[in-house]
């Protein structure tokens, strides 16, 4: 199983979208290790807020 890990995304929406795009091609699980400022960043992962 391949796992993608990212952290320190802050408000960098474009970078987050690019990371998610790359991860969706190659990994089965994405772990966000924290340090996000804008809670809307969770929406970029396509999950509901009660799944995190």
C-alpha positions in Angstrom: 0.0 0.0 0.0 1.3 3.4 -0.9 0.6 6.3 1.5 0.8 10.0 0.6 1.7 12.4 3.5 1.6 16.2 3.4 1.6 18.9 6.0 2.0 22.6 6.4 -0.5 23.3 3.6 -1.7 26.6 5.2 -3.7 28.4 2.5 -1.7 27.1 -0.5 -4.8 25.8 -2.4 -3.0 25.5 -5.7 -0.2 23.4 -4.2 -2.7 21.3 -2.3 -4.7 20.6 -5.4 -1.5 19.5 -7.3 -0.5 17.2 -4.4 -4.0 15.6 -4.3 -3.9 15.2 -8.1 -0.5 13.4 -7.9 -1.6 11.3 -4.9 -4.8 10.2 -6.6 -2.7 8.6 -9.3 -0.4 6.7 -7.0 -1.6 6.3 -3.5 -4.4 4.6 -1.6 -4.4 6.7 1.6 -3.6 10.4 2.1 -2.5 11.6 5.5 -2.5 15.3 6.3 -0.2 15.8 9.2 -1.7 19.2 10.2 -0.9 22.8 10.1 -3.7 24.1 7.9 -5.1 27.5 8.5 -8.2 27.5 6.4 -10.7 24.6 7.3 -12.0 24.8 3.7 -8.8 23.0 2.7 -10.5 19.8 3.9 -13.0 20.2 1.1 -10.2 19.8 -1.4 -9.8 16.2 -0.3 -13.4 15.4 -1.1 -14.4 14.2 2.3 -16.9 15.4 4.8 -15.6 17.2 7.8 -16.8 14.4 10.2 -14.5 11.9 8.4 -11.3 13.6 9.6 
